[in-house]
Amino acid sequence: MEAFSITAEYKFLPNDKEHISYYLFNRFFAQTEPSNDLEKFLFKDCDLYGCQEPWDIWDLYGGNHLEDGQALYFFTHLKKVSINGSRICRRIGFGTWAGEHSGKKIRAGNVVGLKKHFRYENQDSPHDGDWIMHEFAIDSTFLRQHQKPNDIVLCRMKKNLFAQK
């Protein structure tokens, strides 16, 4: 008798409403840790506005094992340019996450969020434009009503397949 095995491949493809209403909302309001090992595996805490370059973060968190077009998911803290200001510093390594538009409102049930699109810019780097990040945030007025700080966002980072040389 010949042995055989069944291999199943799953892709994690939540939509924008799920990013806001489930994953990010639960990060703010859940009293417990992620509900299962899969969520712990899929969503990492990482400083995407820090001193590491996107490709180093990608390799560190296993992105080199993903197929083209797949993404890594991170919770990260926003950093203000000044203590009393409202502008956010989006530097990463020696480059910056440059916003490509002001954001898109997402309504998911009673929760309103915002999705912003960024790409990595560093004209002195061969990786200029090679990385895309979508930042999901819960609307600040909603969080103020519930007395929660609005400094945590959910980010989806992936390689920009159109810019790869």
Sequence and secondary structure as in RCSB ss.txt:
>XXXX:A:sequence
MEAFSITAEYKFLPNDKEHISYYLFNRFFAQTEPSNDLEKFLFKDCDLYGCQEPWDIWDLYGGNHLEDGQALYFF
THLKKVSINGSRICRRIGFGTWAGEHSGKKIRAGNVVGLKKHFRYENQDSPHDGDWIMHEFAIDSTFLRQHQKPN
DIVLCRMKKNLFAQK
>XXXX:A:secstr
               HHHIIIIIIHHHHH SSS SSHHHHHHEEE  TTSSS HHHHHHHTTGGGS TT  EEEE
EE  BSSTT   B  EETTEEEEESSS EEEEETTEEEEEEEEEEE TTSTTTT EEEEEEEE HHHHHHTT   
 EEEEEEEE TTT  
